[in-house]
Amino acid sequence: MSLSRTITLHQPKRLEIGAGASARVGAWAGDAERILIIASPHTAGFAERLGLGGQVSVFDAIPGEPDIATFDAAMSAAREARPDLVIGLGGGSVMDVAKLVAAMWDGEQALADVAGPDRVAGRNARLVQIATTAGTGSEAGIRALITDPGKGNKIAVESPHLIADLAVLDPELTFSVPPAVTAATGIDAMAHCVEAFTNRNAHPVIDGFARMGIALVGRYLARAVRDGSDTEAREGMMLASFYGGICLGPVNTAAGHALSYPLGTLLHLPHGLANAIIFPHVLAFNEPVAQAKTAEVVAALGLGDGDLLTAAHAFCADLGVEMRLSAHGATDDQLPRFASDAHAIRRLMDNNPRDMTQDEVLAIYRAAF
């Protein structure tokens, strides 16, 4: 520990976790006069569970991969509602937009002004984040990602002003998530933990959160996929996702997420699915330089002693994830563009424990094709 670099660890001021926890939001938010709920069409219906008073507005037009136009529309809704409390009610995309809206709706900054680390001036409203999936861990973190469709990449904003005042993990809100989405988002949560754990900037404190998250995935993900109403498994996966979100702040992800992003921005795959497809390949690629930690991952997930790539691929496929890029609409001629874009995401690629050339990135895409 004495040789570790200095880190700053941000966490939500308050965490409510457990079946029915979402019903406690209203009591916490009792003094809020104007509330704006950011949601997707699939999650807006959960608003009635929150027990809110005051004047409540809902903006429920958040898609799977929110872009600049989505952000602008949400900001317009906020400027009309003038909220003193913003609630993100959904998955990572919803919560990322909610973070930015809470911080920026009544300020002078534009999205371009806040791109990058520590450029957000402040926050204009309190923020509640209520997760309805177990994957991104966005409710725990200080980052938000918005797609720039013109450039085909992600705009990343990082600021302590984006941390939630209250985070809520209510497993009952995930009961209706389909098995395939449960699997993909669960692998995304695991990837956050694994990529932080094996990272060049790994830290013993964050390693602890990562180990707990990986172990929870190994114990509960298959159960949650088999039975969506398994409350214990759903709660375990929400906690794994939360731990993964904590890992992202001081350490962040690495090549796995860099390779997944072009699949979202260019192929329009959901983020969790993109990460699930890439995960086994990057885990195996990094194993020669992260043998001890990879062995811990293998043990926690029960991958056995055989070929690592084969075992990790089977772990994902056995959960019901379609692992072939070609089955998701990718064409062979797209792969070089994917590789070029992924290799250029240096904020993540430079975290990877093993250097990866653009040709090696392309080889992974071809193997996943």
C-alpha positions, -999 to 999 in steps of 0.1 A, spaced: 0 0 0 28 24 8 40 22 -28 6 29 -43 -1 60 -62 -24 86 -47 -61 83 -58 -93 101 -51 -124 79 -45 -158 95 -51 -190 76 -40 -226 87 -38 -234 105 -6 -261 79 2 -269 44 -10 -303 26 -7 -301 -10 -16 -327 -38 -13 -360 -50 -27 -384 -21 -26 -357 5 -20 -371 28 -47 -401 35 -26 -379 54 -1 -369 81 -27 -400 102 -20 -393 106 17 -357 116 10 -368 140 -17 -397 155 4 -384 191 2 -380 191 -36 -404 215 -53 -397 207 -90 -385 173 -100 -374 162 -135 -372 124 -141 -350 113 -170 -360 79 -182 -364 57 -212 -397 46 -227 -392 13 -209 -384 27 -174 -407 57 -171 -434 35 -157 -413 29 -125 -418 66 -116 -450 58 -98 -431 36 -73 -410 65 -60 -437 82 -39 -427 117 -51 -445 149 -41 -440 183 -56 -443 191 -93 -430 161 -114 -420 163 -150 -408 133 -171 -385 132 -201 -386 96 -214 -369 99 -248 -335 84 -239 -324 58 -264 -298 30 -259 -269 51 -271 -278 88 -263 -262 113 -287 -258 150 -288 -294 156 -300 -308 135 -271 -287 155 -247 -299 188 -262 -336 176 -260 -331 167 -223 -316 200 -216 -345 218 -232 -369 198 -211 -349 207 -180 -349 244 -188 -387 242 -191 -391 223 -159 -365 242 -139 -359 213 -115 -342 215 -81 -340 177 -82 -331 155 -112 -337 117 -111 -321 93 -135 -344 63 -137 -329 37 -160 -297 21 -173 -264 37 -179 -275 58 -208 -303 74 -188 -281 80 -158 -253 96 -179 -278 121 -193 -293 128 -159 -258 136 -145 -251 162 -172 -286 177 -170 -284 181 -132 -250 198 -135 -256 220 -165 -293 229 -171 -291 263 -155 -255 271 -165 -236 287 -194 -215 257 -204 -222 236 -235 -213 200 -239 -181 208 -258 -170 230 -228 -171 201 -204 -156 173 -224 -127 157 -206 -117 157 -170 -127 183 -144 -142 209 -166 -178 210 -152 -183 243 -134 -208 231 -107 -242 216 -103 -276 232 -105 -298 205 -89 -296 176 -66 -292 142 -83 -308 108 -76 -297 78 -97 -320 48 -97 -306 19 -116 -329 -4 -136 -302 -27 -150 -271 -43 -135 -243 -33 -158 -228 1 -162 -225 11 -126 -232 47 -137 -250 54 -105 -217 51 -86 -195 71 -109 -183 105 -120 -183 99 -158 -209 104 -185 -207 94 -222 -225 110 -251 -222 98 -287 -211 123 -313 -227 108 -345 -208 132 -367 -174 119 -355 -185 84 -347 -171 85 -312 -180 91 -275 -177 124 -257 -165 116 -222 -172 140 -194 -156 134 -159 -163 155 -129 -170 151 -91 -200 173 -98 -216 143 -116 -217 121 -85 -252 113 -71 -265 126 -39 -286 94 -36 -281 61 -55 -308 34 -53 -303 -3 -61 -337 -19 -61 -336 -54 -76 -373 -54 -82 -367 -29 -110 -346 -54 -129 -371 -83 -128 -384 -75 -163 -350 -72 -179 -348 -100 -206 -323 -128 -201 -301 -118 -230 -299 -82 -217 -293 -95 -182 -264 -115 -195 -248 -88 -216 -251 -61 -190 -238 -84 -163 -207 -92 -184 -203 -54 -188 -203 -51 -150 -177 -78 -148 -156 -62 -175 -155 -29 -155 -141 -49 -126 -117 -70 -146 -103 -42 -167 -97 -21 -136 -82 -51 -118 -56 -58 -145 -50 -22 -154 -17 -4 -156 -31 20 -130 -45 -7 -107 -46 3 -71 -50 -21 -40 -81 -2 -28 -98 -6 -61 -86 -42 -65 -108 -49 -34 -139 -36 -51 -130 -54 -83 -125 -87 -65 -159 -84 -48 -176 -75 -81 -161 -104 -100 -170 -128 -73 -206 -116 -73 -208 -121 -111 -194 -156 -108 -220 -164 -80 -251 -147 -94 -251 -139 -131 -262 -173 -144 -289 -174 -117 -302 -140 -127 -303 -151 -164 -321 -183 -156 -347 -167 -133 -353 -130 -136 -373 -129 -104 -345 -143 -83 -343 -114 -59 -310 -125 -43 -293 -129 -76 -307 -97 -90 -295 -78 -59 -261 -95 -61 -257 -83 -97 -267 -48 -89 -240 -47 -62 -215 -61 -86 -224 -34 -111 -221 -7 -83 -186 -20 -74 -177 -19 -111 -188 18 -112 -166 26 -83 -137 10 -101 -142 33 -131 -135 65 -111 -99 62 -99 -87 36 -124 -111 32 -154 -113 5 -180 -88 -4 -207 -86 -21 -241 -118 -41 -237 -139 -10 -236 -119 8 -262 -127 -20 -286 -164 -21 -276 -170 16 -283 -168 15 -321 -193 -13 -320 -217 11 -303 -211 42 -322 -207 26 -357 -226 -7 -355 -251 6 -329 -248 -24 -307 -259 -20 -271 -230 -12 -248 -233 -43 -227 -235 -66 -257 -205 -50 -273 -185 -55 -242 -196 -91 -238 -184 -99 -274 -150 -84 -268 -144 -95 -232 -130 -130 -238 -106 -119 -264 -90 -90 -244 -89 -112 -212 -69 -138 -231 -47 -112 -248 -37 -97 -215 -31 -129 -197 6 -132 -204 14 -100 -186 -13 -103 -158 -11 -140 -150 -17 -139 -112 -48 -116 -115 -61 -134 -145 -59 -166 -125 -81 -150 -98 -106 -140 -125 -106 -176 -138 -112 -190 -104 -140 -165 -95 -158 -173 -127 -152 -210 -126 -136 -211 -161 -115 -241 -154 -79 -250 -165 -83 -253 -203 -76 -227 -230 -86 -193 -216 -101 -178 -247 -123 -209 -253 -134 -210 -217 -142 -173 -214 -160 -174 -248 -181 -203 -235 -189 -185 -203 -205 -157 -222 -221 -179 -249 -236 -202 -223 -254 -172 -208 -272 -168 -242 -250 -140 -257 -246 -142 -295 -209 -138 -297 -204 -134 -335 -201 -99 -348 -213 -111 -382 -246 -122 -366 -251 -86 -354 -248 -70 -388 -211 -63 -390 -194 -68 -424 -158 -77 -430 -150 -44 -446 -160 -25 -414 -134 -42 -393 -104 -20 -402 -125 12 -393 -134 -4 -360 -97 -12 -354 -86 23 -363 -112 40 -341 -105 17 -311 -68 21 -313 -71 59 -312 -90 58 -279 -58 64 -260 -75 74 -227 -84 37 -224 -58 19 -246 -30 34 -226 -44 18 -194 -41 -17 -209 -15 -39 -192 -2 -51 -225 5 -28 -255 -18 -35 -284 -10 -25 -319 -37 -16 -344 -31 -49 -362 -36 -68 -330 -69 -49 -325 -79 -58 -360 -70 -95 -353 -94 -95 -322 -122 -81 -343 -116 -107 -370 -115 -135 -343 -149 -121 -330 -164 -118 -364 
